[in-house]
Amino acid sequence: MSLRSVLLPVLLATLGLAAGGRAQEAGAGAPAEEPQASPRATMFTFLGALHAVQAGELEQWTAATDCLDLSGVDPDEHGARGRAKALWQALNHLREVQPADLPDAAQIGGATSYLYFPRPFDAADDAIVAAIDYAGEQIALQLGDDGRWRFSAGTVRDVFALQQALGARERQVDVDVDALDAKPWLRRWMPSVLVGGELLQVEYWQWLGLLVLAFLGVLLDQMLRLLLAPIVRRGLLRWRAPAGEDAQRGILRPLGLLGAGLLWLLLVRALGFDGSALAVLLAAARTFTILAATWFAWTVTDLLGEIFTERAKATASTIDDVLVPLLRKALKVFIITFGLIYAAQSLNINIVPLITGLGIGGLAFAFAAKDTIENFFGSVAVILDRPFEVGDWVVIGDVEGTVEDLGFRSTRIRTFYNSQITMPNASLVRATVDNYGRRRYRRWSTTLGVQYDTRPDQILAFTEGIRELVRAHPFTRKDYYQVRCREFGASSLDILLYVFFEVPEWSTELRERERLLVDIVRLADRLGVQFAFPTQTLHLHQAQRPGEPAPPREPAYVPPREETDRRAGTDGIRAARELVAQQPWRREKPGPVVFATDSPPLDPADPTGTTEDTPSRKPHA
């Protein structure tokens, strides 16, 4: 028995609601008791359940028939509902039931039976019994072995005779007993061949009604899809959402099924089912409707998540790139949770013991969910502290890669060999995060080796020319760089090249590093500087033989003049400027690297078919 079937009669009894005119009041002024805990509680539970049935709550038939002791009758003869209707009609011909007419649990004491009729209710109503011609039928209540009071087996057995005897008396309470039956108004429209016959205890016309109701639900589903398709399409375009067939179908399918479920839920009562059949049909219709609504809410959440994800990508901040997926997942958990709760209620599954069990086992649950809770608060700490964002290149312990997703429990990192590593968020709170993605400059330090026979003025021209290239380069840091001949190497004169690139990502860094290297090679060719490679030169000293002429003397050493170094630097700067004067990046700063999926078109003016790397014209990120 559901909670509603228990509370509704008591509430009706407490509020004294009547079903029209001077109907039998379901316990006006009666104190609230457990159903069937006393003769008074049983009487008002019985009346309250029948009032609920009259109002359309057909499932309350179960509460009404449970107040009858059917042990002494054939359940198939007239049926429990027919006897309940006869008993209610007999009570309506007697008088309006008052709470004081029956004892409650405290007043009944240790008695196991109570006679409601015949007995004088009070001095003014003594004539009621005297004016009725009956053969000794009674309305009595008996305490059962299960501790519940019910109308006695004798009362239920003789109820039709009592109804006939009391029917001669004018009805004291204006209640249309036939309104309890939902079948007659539909039966009047049915052919006689469909009325009366049964299959699996369901009349033929009810089977036909189920078929028609199913057809109406499918028809409504298709009509809603056709009628709402233009509205959904316009809404998707307005919100700049994906307006393809898949997006529209994802919204229209659950919406149409939701309409069909609501139609079945509203009309299934009109078929006059009762008992277990009605309970099964109502549970099926409610569950179908709840599942359709859950599906619809899930689809809308996915669609909104895609819309706001695209909008988050267009903003400069990356915090919304993290918040949108988190909110999307939270809404899905919320939808699934409520869907399961309402689906359980529709199937009359009592979830109160489950919740109580969770409360009792809360300590054990907290220990079991310790890691999950810790990871959740770790994700909150990461969002608030923001040590990294989606898309950043990070090094966390032994893990290096690009942040791909930040979830409630874990963070996913895509490594540079394209594997995915999942890290618990709790470990991120204590870990040291090296965020390469937030570097403003990317350092490059290398050594350029030139041959030992390079003249000093060439070295000075070469180093000064490289510095001019750095100053002219579109992506190098101009306020700090080093280009100096710093040491004598094993096979070369070593020139330190220490620069910083101001680039957004690694691909652009490689492209600009290549650009600078190529310009340095061109500068070396222009100045006649030769790069050294590891070599060893073996010098053999040969002594002068007698009679051989003496070797020529080396020319006298000429010390450098004051303007020698300045002239060499000037030559280097002039050579570097001539190299970069016609470069396209002098007119427009190149954008980020764009990876082309197709080969670039060939230049007709280039007979060899070679093309230069054309820089992207997109705005620099």
C-alpha positions in Angstrom: 0.0 0.0 0.0 1.4 3.4 -1.0 1.8 6.3 1.3 -0.9 8.2 -0.5 -3.4 5.4 -0.1 -2.8 5.6 3.7 -2.7 9.3 4.2 -5.5 10.4 1.9 -8.4 8.8 3.8 -7.0 10.2 7.1 -6.7 13.7 5.6 -10.2 13.5 4.2 -11.5 12.3 7.5 -9.8 15.2 9.3 -10.9 17.9 6.9 -14.4 16.5 6.5 -14.6 16.7 2.7 -17.9 15.6 1.2 -18.7 14.5 -2.3 -21.6 16.8 -3.1 -24.7 17.9 -1.1 -25.0 16.4 2.3 -22.6 13.6 1.5 -21.2 11.2 4.1 -18.5 13.4 5.7 -15.3 11.4 5.9 -14.7 12.0 9.5 -15.3 15.7 10.2 -14.0 16.3 13.7 -12.5 12.8 14.0 -9.1 12.6 15.5 -6.4 11.2 13.2 -5.7 7.5 13.8 -3.8 4.8 12.0 -6.1 3.3 9.3 -8.2 0.4 10.7 -6.8 0.9 14.3 -10.3 1.1 15.7 -14.0 0.9 14.6 -14.0 4.7 14.1 -10.7 4.6 12.0 -12.0 1.8 9.8 -15.3 3.5 9.2 -13.7 6.8 8.1 -11.0 5.0 6.2 -13.7 3.2 4.2 -15.7 6.4 3.6 -12.6 8.5 2.8 -11.4 5.9 0.2 -14.8 5.8 -1.5 -14.9 9.6 -1.6 -11.4 9.5 -3.3 -12.7 7.0 -5.8 -15.6 9.3 -6.6 -13.1 12.1 -7.2 -11.3 10.0 -9.7 -8.6 8.3 -7.5 -9.6 4.8 -8.6 -6.6 3.2 -7.0 -8.3 3.9 -3.6 -10.6 1.0 -4.3 -7.9 -1.1 -2.6 -8.1 0.8 0.6 -11.9 0.6 0.6 -12.1 -3.2 0.0 -9.4 -3.8 2.5 -11.9 -2.6 5.2 -14.1 -5.6 4.4 -13.7 -9.1 5.8 -14.2 -11.2 2.6 -13.5 -14.5 4.2 -17.1 -15.6 4.3 -18.0 -14.8 0.6 -17.1 -16.0 -2.8 -14.7 -13.3 -4.2 -16.1 -13.8 -7.7 -19.8 -13.3 -6.7 -20.7 -9.7 -7.1 -17.1 -8.8 -6.3 -15.5 -6.8 -3.4 -16.3 -3.5 -5.0 -20.0 -4.4 -5.5 -20.3 -5.2 -1.8 -18.4 -2.0 -0.8 -20.9 0.0 -2.9 -23.8 -1.8 -1.3 -22.5 -1.1 2.2 -22.0 2.6 1.4 -25.5 2.9 0.0 -26.9 1.2 3.1 -25.0 3.7 5.3 -26.4 6.6 3.3 -29.9 5.4 3.9 -29.3 5.2 7.7 -27.9 8.6 8.6 -24.8 10.7 8.3 -22.0 9.1 10.2 -20.6 11.1 13.1 -17.3 10.5 14.9 -19.1 10.1 18.2 -21.1 7.1 16.8 -18.0 4.9 16.9 -15.3 4.4 19.5 -11.6 5.0 18.9 -8.8 2.8 20.0 -8.8 4.2 23.5 -12.5 3.8 23.9 -12.9 0.3 22.6 -10.6 -1.1 25.3 -10.2 -4.9 25.0 -13.3 -5.5 23.0 -12.9 -7.5 19.7 -16.2 -6.5 18.0 -18.5 -3.5 17.8 -22.1 -3.3 16.6 -23.0 -0.2 14.6 -26.5 -1.2 13.4 -29.0 -2.0 14.8 -28.7 0.1 17.9 -30.2 3.4 19.1 -27.8 6.2 18.2 -29.5 8.6 20.6 -33.0 9.3 21.9 -34.0 11.3 18.9 -33.1 8.5 16.5 -34.7 5.6 18.2 -37.3 5.6 15.5 -34.7 4.7 12.8 -34.5 1.1 13.8 -38.2 0.7 14.5 -39.1 2.0 11.1 -37.0 -0.5 9.2 -38.3 -3.9 8.2 -35.3 -6.1 8.1 -34.5 -9.7 8.8 -31.8 -9.2 11.4 -29.0 -8.0 9.2 -26.3 -6.1 11.0 -23.5 -3.7 10.4 -20.8 -4.9 12.7 -17.0 -4.4 12.9 -14.6 -7.1 14.0 -11.0 -7.1 15.1 -8.9 -9.4 12.9 -5.9 -11.5 13.7 -3.6 -8.9 12.1 -4.8 -6.3 14.6 -7.0 -4.4 12.1 -10.7 -3.7 12.4 -12.9 -4.6 9.4 -16.6 -4.9 8.7 -17.4 -8.4 9.8 -17.8 -11.4 7.6 -21.5 -11.6 8.4 -22.0 -7.9 7.5 -20.2 -8.4 4.1 -22.2 -11.6 3.4 -25.6 -10.1 4.0 -24.9 -6.6 2.7 -27.1 -6.8 -0.3 -30.1 -7.9 1.8 -29.5 -5.0 4.2 -29.2 -2.6 1.3 -32.6 -3.8 -0.1 -34.2 -3.5 3.3 -32.8 0.0 3.9 -33.6 1.0 0.3 -37.2 1.5 1.2 -36.2 4.3 3.5 -35.5 7.7 2.1 -31.8 8.3 1.5 -30.4 10.5 4.3 -27.2 11.4 2.5 -27.2 12.7 -1.0 -24.4 10.5 -2.7 -24.6 9.1 -6.2 -23.2 5.6 -5.6 -23.1 4.9 -9.4 -20.5 7.7 -9.7 -18.0 5.3 -8.2 -18.0 3.3 -11.4 -16.1 4.9 -14.3 -17.3 2.3 -16.8 -20.9 3.1 -17.6 -20.3 6.4 -19.4 -18.0 4.6 -21.8 -19.9 1.4 -22.0 -22.9 3.3 -23.4 -21.0 3.9 -26.6 -19.8 0.4 -27.0 -21.4 -2.4 -29.0 -23.1 -5.0 -27.0 -20.7 -7.7 -28.3 -17.8 -5.9 -26.5 -19.6 -5.4 -23.2 -19.6 -8.1 -20.7 -17.1 -10.5 -22.2 -13.7 -10.7 -20.6 -10.2 -11.8 -21.5 -7.8 -12.1 -18.6 -10.4 -10.4 -16.4 -10.4 -7.4 -18.7 -13.5 -6.6 -20.8 -13.3 -6.6 -24.6 -14.1 -2.9 -24.9 -11.2 -2.1 -22.5 -8.8 -4.0 -24.7 -10.0 -2.0 -27.6 -9.7 1.2 -25.6 -6.1 0.3 -24.8 -5.4 -0.2 -28.5 -7.0 3.2 -29.4 -5.2 4.9 -26.6 -1.8 3.6 -27.8 -2.6 4.7 -31.3 -3.5 8.2 -30.1 -0.2 8.4 -28.2 1.8 7.5 -31.3 -0.3 10.0 -33.4 0.3 12.8 -30.9 4.0 11.9 -30.9 4.3 12.4 -34.6 2.1 15.5 -34.7 4.3 17.2 -32.0 7.4 16.4 -34.0 5.9 17.9 -37.2 4.5 21.0 -35.5 7.5 21.8 -33.2 10.2 21.2 -35.9 10.1 24.8 -37.3 10.1 26.2 -33.8 13.0 24.1 -32.7 14.9 25.0 -35.9 14.5 28.7 -35.4 15.5 28.4 -31.7 18.7 26.5 -32.7 19.6 29.2 -35.2 18.9 32.0 -32.8 21.1 30.4 -30.1 23.8 29.7 -32.8 23.5 26.0 -32.0 24.2 23.1 -34.4 21.0 23.2 -36.5 21.5 19.8 -38.2 19.1 17.0 -38.4 20.7 15.2 -35.5 20.3 18.2 -33.1 16.6 18.7 -34.1 15.9 15.0 -33.8 17.6 14.8 -30.4 15.1 17.4 -29.0 12.0 16.4 -30.9 12.1 12.6 -30.2 11.9 12.8 -26.4 9.5 15.8 -26.6 7.1 13.8 -28.7 7.3 10.8 -26.4 6.7 13.1 -23.4 3.5 14.3 -25.0 2.4 10.7 -25.6 3.2 9.7 -22.0 1.1 12.6 -20.6 -1.8 11.7 -22.9 -1.7 8.1 -21.7 -1.5 9.3 -18.1 -4.5 11.5 -18.4 -6.8 9.1 -20.3 -6.0 5.7 -18.9 -8.4 6.2 -16.0 -11.3 6.7 -18.5 -11.1 3.0 -19.5 -12.4 2.0 -16.1 -9.6 -0.3 -15.0 -9.4 -1.1 -11.3 -7.3 -3.0 -8.9 -4.0 -4.4 -10.0 -4.7 -3.7 -13.7 -5.1 0.1 -13.0 -2.1 0.1 -10.8 0.1 -1.5 -13.5 -1.1 0.8 -16.2 -0.7 3.9 -14.2 2.8 2.8 -13.1 3.8 2.1 -16.7 2.4 5.5 -17.9 4.1 7.4 -15.1 7.4 5.6 -15.6 7.3 6.2 -19.4 6.5 9.9 -18.9 9.3 10.3 -16.4 11.9 8.6 -18.6 10.8 10.7 -21.6 11.2 13.9 -19.5 14.6 12.8 -18.2 15.7 12.1 -21.8 14.5 15.5 -22.9 16.2 17.3 -20.1 19.4 15.3 -20.8 19.3 16.3 -24.5 18.7 20.0 -23.7 21.6 20.0 -21.2 23.9 18.5 -23.9 22.8 21.0 -26.4 23.2 24.0 -24.1 26.6 22.6 -23.1 27.8 22.7 -26.7 26.4 26.2 -27.2 28.2 27.6 -24.1 31.4 25.6 -24.9 31.6 27.4 -28.3 31.0 30.7 -26.7 33.6 30.0 -24.0 36.2 29.4 -26.7 35.5 32.8 -28.2 36.3 34.6 -24.9 39.8 35.6 -23.8 39.4 34.0 -20.4 39.8 30.3 -20.1 38.1 29.9 -16.7 34.7 29.4 -18.5 36.3 26.6 -20.6 36.6 24.7 -17.3 33.3 25.8 -15.7 31.1 24.9 -18.6 32.0 21.2 -18.7 31.7 21.0 -14.9 28.3 22.6 -14.8 27.2 20.3 -17.7 28.2 17.2 -15.7 26.6 18.5 -12.5 23.3 19.1 -14.3 23.4 15.6 -15.8 23.9 14.1 -12.3 21.0 16.2 -11.0 18.7 15.1 -13.9 19.5 11.4 -13.5 19.1 11.5 -9.7 15.6 13.1 -9.8 14.6 10.9 -12.7 15.5 7.8 -10.7 13.6 9.1 -7.6 10.4 9.9 -9.5 10.6 6.6 -11.5 10.9 4.7 -8.2 7.9 6.6 -6.8 5.9 5.8 -9.9 6.6 2.1 -9.4 5.5 2.4 -5.7 9.0 1.7 -4.6 9.5 3.2 -1.1 12.8 5.0 -1.1 12.4 6.2 2.5 14.1 3.0 3.9 16.9 3.5 1.4 17.5 7.1 2.6 17.2 6.0 6.2 19.8 3.3 5.5 22.1 5.9 4.0 21.7 8.0 7.1 22.5 5.1 9.4 25.4 4.1 7.2 26.6 7.7 6.7 29.8 7.2 8.5 30.7 4.1 6.4 29.7 6.0 3.3 31.9 8.9 4.2 34.9 6.7 4.6 34.2 4.9 1.4 33.7 8.2 -0.5 36.7 9.9 1.1 38.8 9.8 -2.1 35.8 11.0 -4.2 35.1 13.9 -1.8 38.8 14.8 -1.7 39.1 14.8 -5.5 36.0 17.0 -5.7 37.4 19.6 -3.3 40.7 19.3 -5.2 38.9 20.3 -8.4 37.3 23.2 -6.6 40.8 24.3 -5.4 42.2 24.0 -8.9 39.4 26.1 -10.3 39.9 28.8 -7.7 43.7 28.8 -7.6 44.0 28.3 -11.4 47.5 26.8 -11.6 46.7 25.8 -15.2 43.9 25.9 -17.7 42.6 23.8 -20.5 45.2 23.8 -23.3 48.2 24.6 -21.2 51.5 22.7 -21.5 52.3 21.5 -18.0 54.8 19.3 -16.2 53.4 17.7 -13.0 55.9 15.3 -11.5 56.7 12.8 -14.2 53.8 13.7 -16.3 54.3 16.2 -19.2 51.6 17.2 -21.8 48.7 19.4 -22.6 45.7 19.8 -20.2 42.7 18.3 -22.1 39.9 18.2 -19.5 39.3 19.1 -15.9 36.5 17.0 -14.3 35.0 16.6 -10.8 37.3 13.7 -9.9 40.3 13.8 -12.2 42.2 15.9 -14.8 43.1 14.4 -18.2 46.5 15.3 -19.7 47.4 14.5 -23.3 51.1 13.6 -23.6 53.2 14.5 -26.5 53.3 10.9 -27.6 49.4 11.2 -27.8 48.5 9.0 -24.8 46.1 10.2 -22.2 47.0 10.3 -18.5 44.3 10.7 -15.8 45.4 12.4 -12.6 43.3 12.6 -9.4 42.5 16.2 -8.5 43.5 15.5 -4.9 47.1 14.9 -6.0 47.1 18.3 -7.8 46.6 20.2 -4.6 49.9 18.9 -3.2 51.8 18.6 -6.5 54.3 21.1 -8.0 52.9 22.3 -11.3 55.4 23.7 -13.9 53.2 25.5 -16.4 55.0 26.0 -19.7 51.9 27.4 -21.2 52.2 30.6 -19.2 55.7 31.5 -20.4 55.8 34.9 -21.9 59.2 34.2 -23.6 60.8 31.0 -24.8 64.5 30.9 -24.3 66.9 29.5 -26.9 70.6 29.1 -26.2 73.1 27.7 -28.7 76.7 27.9 -29.9 77.8 28.9 -33.4 81.3 27.6 -34.2 83.4 29.3 -36.9 86.7 28.3 -38.3 89.9 29.3 -36.6 91.2 31.1 -39.7 88.3 33.7 -39.5 89.8 37.1 -39.2 89.0 39.2 -36.1 87.2 41.9 -38.1 85.0 39.1 -39.7 84.1 37.8 -36.2 83.1 41.3 -35.1 81.1 41.9 -38.2 79.5 38.5 -37.9 78.4 39.0 -34.2 77.2 42.5 -34.8 75.2 41.3 -37.8 73.5 38.6 -35.8 72.6 41.2 -33.1 71.0 43.3 -35.9 69.1 40.2 -37.1 67.8 39.7 -33.5 66.7 43.4 -33.3 64.9 43.1 -36.6 63.3 39.7 -36.0 59.5 39.9 -35.5 59.3 37.5 -32.6 62.5 38.1 -30.6 62.8 39.8 -27.3 64.6 43.1 -27.9 65.5 44.2 -24.3 67.7 41.2 -23.5 69.8 39.0 -25.8 73.5 37.9 -26.0 75.6 37.4 -29.1 79.3 37.1 -28.2 82.4 35.2 -29.1 82.9 33.6 -25.7 85.6 30.9 -26.0 88.1 29.0 -28.0 86.7 25.6 -28.7 88.4 22.4 -29.6 87.9 22.9 -33.3 86.2 26.3 -33.6 85.8 29.8 -32.3 82.6 29.5 -30.3 80.0 32.3 -30.5 77.2 32.3 -27.9 73.7 32.9 -29.3 71.3 33.5 -26.4 67.8 34.9 -27.4 64.2 34.8 -26.3 61.2 34.3 -28.6 57.8 35.9 -27.7 55.6 33.3 -29.4 52.2 31.7 -28.3 53.1 28.0 -28.9 55.9 25.6 -29.9 55.1 25.4 -33.6 55.6 29.1 -34.0 58.8 29.0 -32.0 60.2 26.4 -34.3 59.3 28.4 -37.4 60.8 31.6 -36.1 63.9 29.8 -34.9 64.3 28.4 -38.4 63.9 31.9 -39.8 66.7 33.3 -37.6 69.0 30.4 -38.4 68.6 30.7 -42.1 69.3 34.5 -41.9 72.5 33.7 -39.9 73.7 31.3 -42.6 73.0 33.9 -45.2 74.9 36.5 -43.2 77.9 34.2 -42.8 78.0 33.6 -46.6 77.8 37.4 -47.2 80.7 38.1 -44.8 82.8 35.1 -45.9 82.6 33.4 -42.5 82.9 29.6 -42.6 81.3 27.4 -40.0 83.6 24.9 -38.4 83.1 21.2 -37.9 85.0 18.9 -35.5 88.4 18.4 -37.1 92.0 17.6 -36.1 95.0 19.0 -37.8 98.4 17.3 -37.4 101.4 19.6 -37.9 104.8 17.8 -38.6 107.8 19.9 -37.9 110.6 19.4 -40.5 114.1 20.6 -39.6 116.0 22.8 -42.1 118.5 20.7 -44.1 122.0 22.0 -44.7 122.2 24.2 -47.8 118.4 24.8 -48.0 117.3 28.5 -48.1 115.7 29.9 -45.0 111.8 30.1 -45.1 110.3 33.5 -45.8 109.6 35.6 -42.8 106.1 36.4 -41.7 104.9 40.0 -42.6 105.4 42.4 -39.7 102.4 42.6 -37.4 100.2 45.7 -37.9 98.2 46.6 -34.8 94.5 47.4 -35.3 93.6 51.0 -35.6 91.0 52.9 -33.7 88.3 52.6 -36.4 89.0 48.9 -37.2 86.4 47.4 -34.8 83.9 50.1 -35.6 84.2 49.6 -39.3 83.8 45.8 -38.8 80.6 46.3 -36.8 79.3 48.7 -39.4 80.0 46.2 -42.2 78.0 43.5 -40.2 75.0 45.8 -39.6 75.0 46.8 -43.3 75.1 43.2 -44.4 72.3 42.2 -42.0 70.1 45.1 -43.1 70.6 44.2 -46.7 69.5 40.6 -46.0 66.3 41.5 -44.2 65.3 44.6 -46.2 63.0 42.7 -48.6 61.7 40.1 -46.2 57.8 40.0 -46.1 57.8 39.9 -42.3 59.2 43.4 -42.3 55.9 44.7 -43.6 53.5 42.4 -41.6 54.2 40.4 -38.5 53.5 36.7 -39.2 50.6 35.0 -37.4 50.6 31.6 -35.7 51.5 28.4 -37.5 48.6 26.9 -39.5 49.0 23.3 -40.6 47.7 22.8 -44.1 46.0 19.5 -45.0 46.6 19.9 -48.7 49.7 20.9 -50.7 49.9 24.6 -51.5 49.3 25.7 -55.1 52.4 26.0 -57.3 53.7 29.4 -58.3 53.6 29.7 -62.1 56.5 32.1 -62.0 58.7 29.5 -60.2 59.8 26.9 -62.8 61.2 24.6 -60.2 57.9 24.2 -58.5 59.3 25.3 -55.1 57.5 27.7 -52.9 58.4 29.7 -49.8 56.6 29.2 -46.5 53.9 31.8 -46.8 53.1 33.2 -43.3 49.5 33.1 -42.1 47.6 36.4 -42.3 45.4 35.6 -39.3 45.7 38.0 -36.4 48.5 37.1 -34.0 47.2 35.4 -30.9 
